[in-house]
Amino acid sequence: MSVRITLGCDPELFIKNIKTGEFVSAHDLLPGTKTEPHKVDRGAVQVDGVAAEFNILPAEDYSAFVTNIATVTDELRKFIGPEHELVAQPTVTFPEAYFKSLPEITRELGCNPDFNAWTGQVNDKPDGDSTTMRTAAGHIHIGGWVTDVDPTDPTHFEDCRIIAKQLDYYLGLSSLLWDSDIDRRKLYGKAGSFRPKPYGLEYRPLSNVWLRSVPLQKWVYQAAYKCITDLLDGADRLEDIFGDTARTFIDNSESWWKPEDAKKSSDHKKLYKLGQYTNLTTPPPLPKDTPKTKEVQKPDPKFLYNKKKKSSPETIDPLESVVEQMAITIAQLSQTI
């Protein structure tokens, strides 16, 4: 493989008033909009409805990936001030009176349409008028195998569908181990959600929970990197082996990794051995002082993942000391970023 794969992300975070414990809208705390993000060191920040959104510069290795995330979130903190904190959780339901007091443009769900890789069709636009719940994502951007391609090009679109479905098996299913929230998927985050981009694609099923831990950020990077490089190297398409099983399990936040899961159905039994096909390590758990969206039993690594790793530096090197130091700081923030 001669191409240089790059990874980025554009997560959304909620803002909480530390004194009151109440979530507040980002609309009057941050600069930047969807059309004109405010550039900062290693990325940009912007308002996205009630949430704070940021993006990072494309990274060619996991160290740059997590450093970019840490740097831009530090920039975000400067804007919101010491009286507020950034919180990585999939959903927040705002009090109705407060929500109605916000500007109309802030209350709107303004995302452009995305696509379902499993159907090839546009995903339905969520109804944001019937709820004061808002969601926050942790989308992954992958580029490097194409340059300045027309996003509407049929060949590129089909390539993105293939990659998004493969990512469901490499990344989407494993995300259920650290994030079993089902409320967000009522609006966003269905399996196979993607957007074709001139540089590659945006993979959209993940929430922002993986941002709570630097080791988990590293794992997300490596899983996505391995997915695309395996495909480029001619690996089997897992949809040819498992069909659309990933779609059903992700959309329903269905457990599949525990020993007892393998006894539930033939699909559970097949997915229980997924690690034999991806050769990924077990995702690291969230910090113990970080509450999960729901309690999830720790998987049995003997069966879930193959512990053998490739010789690529991105997949076998331990966390460098600088990354570990960042991990200590971020992990101590518990649920906050």
C-alpha positions as CSV (number, residue, x, y, z in Angstrom):
1,M,0.0,0.0,0.0
2,S,1.6,3.3,-1.1
3,V,-1.1,5.8,-0.1
4,R,-0.9,7.8,3.1
5,I,-4.1,7.5,5.1
6,T,-5.1,10.5,7.2
7,L,-7.7,10.5,10.0
8,G,-9.6,13.4,11.5
9,C,-12.7,14.0,13.6
10,D,-15.4,16.6,14.2
11,P,-16.9,15.9,17.6
12,E,-19.6,17.7,19.5
13,L,-19.5,18.4,23.2
14,F,-22.1,19.7,25.6
15,I,-21.4,22.6,28.0
16,K,-22.3,22.5,31.7
17,N,-22.4,25.3,34.2
18,I,-20.2,24.0,37.0
19,K,-21.9,26.0,39.8
20,T,-25.5,25.1,38.9
21,G,-24.9,21.7,37.3
22,E,-27.2,22.7,34.4
23,F,-26.4,22.3,30.7
24,V,-26.3,25.5,28.7
25,S,-26.3,26.3,25.1
26,A,-23.0,27.0,23.3
27,H,-24.5,29.6,21.0
28,D,-23.4,32.7,22.9
29,L,-20.1,31.2,24.2
30,L,-18.2,30.3,21.1
31,P,-17.2,31.9,17.8
32,G,-17.5,30.0,14.5
33,T,-20.4,28.5,12.5
34,K,-20.9,25.6,10.2
35,T,-20.1,27.7,7.2
36,E,-17.3,29.7,8.9
37,P,-15.5,27.7,11.6
38,H,-13.2,29.7,13.8
39,K,-9.6,28.5,13.3
40,V,-7.5,27.6,16.3
41,D,-4.2,25.7,16.8
42,R,-4.5,22.3,15.1
43,G,-8.1,22.7,14.1
44,A,-11.2,24.9,14.4
45,V,-14.2,25.4,16.7
46,Q,-17.8,26.3,16.1
47,V,-21.3,26.4,17.4
48,D,-23.5,23.5,16.3
49,G,-27.0,24.1,17.7
50,V,-26.7,23.9,21.4
51,A,-23.4,22.0,21.3
52,A,-19.8,23.0,20.9
53,E,-18.2,21.4,17.9
54,F,-14.6,21.2,16.9
55,N,-12.5,19.7,14.1
56,I,-8.9,18.7,14.0
57,L,-6.2,18.7,11.3
58,P,-5.8,15.4,9.5
59,A,-3.4,13.1,11.3
60,E,-1.1,10.4,9.8
61,D,-0.5,8.6,13.1
62,Y,-2.3,8.1,16.4
63,S,0.0,10.4,18.4
64,A,-0.9,13.4,16.1
65,F,-4.5,12.4,16.3
66,V,-4.8,12.5,20.1
67,T,-2.5,15.6,20.3
68,N,-4.7,17.4,17.9
69,I,-7.8,16.5,20.0
70,A,-6.2,17.6,23.2
71,T,-5.0,20.9,21.7
72,V,-8.3,21.9,20.2
73,T,-10.3,21.0,23.3
74,D,-8.0,23.2,25.3
75,E,-8.8,26.0,22.9
76,L,-12.5,25.3,23.5
77,R,-12.1,25.7,27.3
78,K,-10.6,29.1,26.8
79,F,-13.8,30.3,25.1
80,I,-16.3,28.8,27.6
81,G,-14.3,30.0,30.7
82,P,-13.6,28.4,34.0
83,E,-17.3,28.5,35.1
84,H,-18.2,26.0,32.4
85,E,-17.0,22.5,31.6
86,L,-17.1,20.4,28.4
87,V,-19.0,17.1,28.7
88,A,-18.8,14.1,26.4
89,Q,-22.1,12.3,26.6
90,P,-24.4,11.2,23.7
91,T,-27.6,13.1,24.7
92,V,-28.9,16.0,26.8
93,T,-32.5,16.8,27.4
94,F,-32.9,20.5,28.1
95,P,-35.7,21.9,30.3
96,E,-38.5,23.0,28.1
97,A,-38.7,26.5,29.3
98,Y,-35.0,27.1,28.8
99,F,-35.0,25.4,25.4
100,K,-37.8,27.5,24.1
101,S,-36.0,30.7,25.2
102,L,-33.1,29.9,22.8
103,P,-32.9,31.4,19.4
104,E,-34.8,29.4,16.7
105,I,-31.6,28.7,14.8
106,T,-30.1,27.2,17.9
107,R,-33.0,24.9,18.5
108,E,-33.0,23.6,14.9
109,L,-31.5,20.3,13.8
110,G,-29.4,21.7,11.0
111,C,-27.3,18.8,9.7
112,N,-27.1,18.2,6.0
113,P,-28.4,14.8,4.9
114,D,-26.2,11.8,5.3
115,F,-26.5,8.3,3.6
116,N,-27.1,4.8,4.8
117,A,-24.4,2.5,3.4
118,W,-26.6,-0.5,3.7
119,T,-29.4,0.9,1.5
120,G,-27.5,3.5,-0.5
121,Q,-30.3,5.9,0.3
122,V,-30.5,9.2,2.2
123,N,-31.2,8.7,5.9
124,D,-34.5,10.3,7.1
125,K,-34.1,13.7,8.6
126,P,-34.8,13.5,12.3
127,D,-37.7,15.4,13.9
128,G,-36.3,17.9,16.3
129,D,-39.5,19.8,17.0
130,S,-41.0,17.1,19.2
131,T,-38.3,16.9,21.7
132,T,-35.8,19.0,23.7
133,M,-33.3,16.2,23.6
134,R,-30.2,17.0,21.6
135,T,-27.4,14.7,20.6
136,A,-23.6,14.9,20.3
137,A,-21.5,12.8,18.0
138,G,-17.8,11.8,17.4
139,H,-17.6,11.4,13.7
140,I,-14.5,10.0,12.0
141,H,-13.1,11.4,8.8
142,I,-10.8,9.2,6.7
143,G,-8.8,10.4,3.7
144,G,-5.7,9.7,1.6
145,W,-6.8,7.2,-0.9
146,V,-8.4,9.8,-3.1
147,T,-7.8,13.5,-3.7
148,D,-10.2,16.2,-4.7
149,V,-12.8,13.7,-6.0
150,D,-16.3,14.8,-6.8
151,P,-18.4,13.6,-3.7
152,T,-21.3,12.8,-6.1
153,D,-19.2,10.6,-8.4
154,P,-21.0,7.2,-8.5
155,T,-17.8,5.2,-8.2
156,H,-16.6,7.2,-5.2
157,F,-20.1,6.9,-3.6
158,E,-20.0,3.1,-3.9
159,D,-16.5,3.0,-2.6
160,C,-17.6,4.9,0.5
161,R,-20.5,2.5,1.0
162,I,-18.1,-0.4,1.0
163,I,-15.8,1.3,3.5
164,A,-18.7,2.5,5.8
165,K,-20.0,-1.1,6.0
166,Q,-16.6,-2.4,6.8
167,L,-16.2,0.3,9.5
168,D,-19.4,-1.0,11.1
169,Y,-17.6,-4.3,11.7
170,Y,-14.3,-2.8,12.7
171,L,-15.5,0.1,14.7
172,G,-19.3,0.5,15.0
173,L,-19.9,-2.9,16.6
174,S,-17.1,-2.4,19.1
175,S,-18.4,1.0,20.0
176,L,-21.3,-0.7,21.8
177,L,-18.8,-1.9,24.4
178,W,-18.2,1.6,25.7
179,D,-21.5,3.3,24.6
180,S,-24.8,1.5,24.7
181,D,-26.9,4.6,24.5
182,I,-30.0,4.1,22.4
183,D,-31.6,7.6,22.7
184,R,-29.2,9.2,20.3
185,R,-29.9,6.8,17.5
186,K,-33.5,7.9,17.6
187,L,-32.2,11.0,15.8
188,Y,-28.7,10.3,14.5
189,G,-26.0,7.6,14.4
190,K,-27.6,4.7,12.5
191,A,-25.3,1.9,11.3
192,G,-23.5,2.7,8.1
193,S,-24.2,6.4,8.3
194,F,-21.7,8.3,6.1
195,R,-21.1,11.2,3.8
196,P,-18.8,11.1,0.8
197,K,-16.1,13.8,0.9
198,P,-13.6,15.1,-1.7
199,Y,-10.8,13.6,0.4
200,G,-12.6,10.4,1.3
201,L,-15.5,9.9,3.7
202,E,-17.0,10.8,7.0
203,Y,-18.2,7.9,9.2
204,R,-21.0,9.0,11.4
205,P,-22.4,6.3,13.7
206,L,-20.2,7.1,16.7
207,S,-21.2,9.3,19.6
208,N,-18.6,11.4,21.5
209,V,-18.1,8.9,24.3
210,W,-14.7,7.7,22.9
211,L,-13.3,11.2,23.6
212,R,-13.4,10.5,27.4
213,S,-10.2,8.4,27.3
214,V,-6.9,8.9,25.4
215,P,-6.3,5.1,25.1
216,L,-9.7,4.8,23.6
217,Q,-9.0,7.7,21.2
218,K,-5.9,5.7,20.1
219,W,-7.9,2.5,19.7
220,V,-10.5,4.3,17.6
221,Y,-7.7,5.7,15.4
222,Q,-6.1,2.3,15.0
223,A,-9.4,0.5,14.3
224,A,-10.3,3.0,11.5
225,Y,-6.8,3.0,10.1
226,K,-6.7,-0.8,10.0
227,C,-10.1,-1.0,8.4
228,I,-9.2,1.1,5.4
229,T,-5.7,-0.3,5.0
230,D,-7.0,-3.9,5.2
231,L,-9.4,-3.1,2.4
232,L,-6.7,-1.5,0.3
233,D,-4.6,-4.5,0.9
234,G,-7.3,-6.8,-0.4
235,A,-8.9,-8.1,2.8
236,D,-12.3,-9.8,2.7
237,R,-15.3,-7.6,2.9
238,L,-17.0,-8.6,6.1
239,E,-20.5,-8.0,4.7
240,D,-19.7,-11.0,2.4
241,I,-19.2,-13.1,5.6
242,F,-21.7,-11.6,8.0
243,G,-24.2,-9.9,5.7
244,D,-26.0,-6.9,7.2
245,T,-25.8,-8.3,10.8
246,A,-23.8,-5.3,11.9
247,R,-26.7,-3.0,10.9
248,T,-29.2,-4.8,13.1
249,F,-26.9,-5.0,16.1
250,I,-25.7,-1.4,16.0
251,D,-29.1,0.1,15.4
252,N,-30.5,-1.8,18.4
253,S,-27.4,-1.5,20.6
254,E,-27.4,-5.3,20.8
255,S,-24.9,-7.0,23.0
256,W,-22.8,-9.6,21.1
257,W,-19.4,-9.9,22.9
258,K,-20.2,-11.8,26.0
259,P,-19.9,-15.6,26.2
260,E,-23.6,-16.0,26.8
261,D,-24.4,-13.9,23.8
262,A,-23.1,-16.6,21.5
263,K,-26.0,-18.9,22.6
264,K,-28.7,-16.4,21.6
265,S,-28.8,-17.0,17.9
266,S,-26.7,-18.0,14.9
267,D,-25.9,-14.3,14.2
268,H,-24.7,-13.8,17.8
269,K,-22.6,-16.9,17.5
270,K,-20.9,-15.7,14.3
271,L,-20.3,-12.1,15.7
272,Y,-18.8,-13.6,18.9
273,K,-15.8,-14.6,16.7
274,L,-15.5,-11.3,14.9
275,G,-12.0,-10.7,16.2
276,Q,-10.8,-13.7,14.1
277,Y,-11.5,-11.6,11.0
278,T,-10.5,-8.1,12.2
279,N,-7.5,-9.0,14.3
280,L,-8.1,-6.0,16.5
281,T,-7.2,-5.8,20.2
282,T,-9.9,-5.4,22.8
283,P,-11.0,-1.7,23.2
284,P,-9.6,-0.3,26.4
285,P,-12.3,0.3,29.1
286,L,-13.3,3.8,30.0
287,P,-11.6,5.2,33.2
288,K,-13.2,3.7,36.3
289,D,-14.3,7.1,37.5
290,T,-16.1,7.8,34.2
291,P,-19.7,6.7,34.3
292,K,-20.9,4.8,31.2
293,T,-24.2,5.6,29.6
294,K,-25.3,2.2,30.8
295,E,-23.5,-0.6,32.6
296,V,-21.9,-2.9,30.1
297,Q,-20.2,-6.2,31.1
298,K,-16.5,-6.4,30.3
299,P,-15.9,-8.6,27.3
300,D,-14.0,-11.9,27.5
301,P,-10.8,-11.1,25.5
302,K,-10.0,-14.8,25.0
303,F,-12.8,-15.1,22.5
304,L,-13.6,-11.5,21.4
305,Y,-10.3,-10.4,19.8
306,N,-7.1,-12.0,18.4
307,K,-4.2,-10.7,20.5
308,K,-1.7,-11.0,17.6
309,K,-0.8,-7.7,16.2
310,K,0.8,-6.7,12.9
311,S,4.3,-5.3,12.8
312,S,3.1,-1.8,11.8
313,P,4.3,0.9,14.3
314,E,0.8,2.2,14.5
315,T,-0.6,-1.0,15.8
316,I,2.1,-2.4,18.2
317,D,3.9,0.6,19.8
318,P,2.8,1.3,23.4
319,L,1.5,4.7,24.1
320,E,4.3,7.2,24.0
321,S,5.1,9.0,27.3
322,V,3.6,12.3,26.1
323,V,0.3,10.5,25.2
324,E,0.2,8.8,28.6
325,Q,0.7,12.2,30.3
326,M,-2.3,13.6,28.4
327,A,-4.3,10.5,29.4
328,I,-3.7,11.2,33.1
329,T,-5.1,14.7,32.7
330,I,-8.1,13.8,30.6
331,A,-9.0,10.7,32.6
332,Q,-9.2,12.7,35.8
333,L,-11.9,14.9,34.3
334,S,-14.2,11.9,34.6
335,Q,-17.1,12.5,32.2
336,T,-15.8,15.8,31.1
337,I,-13.5,16.7,28.3
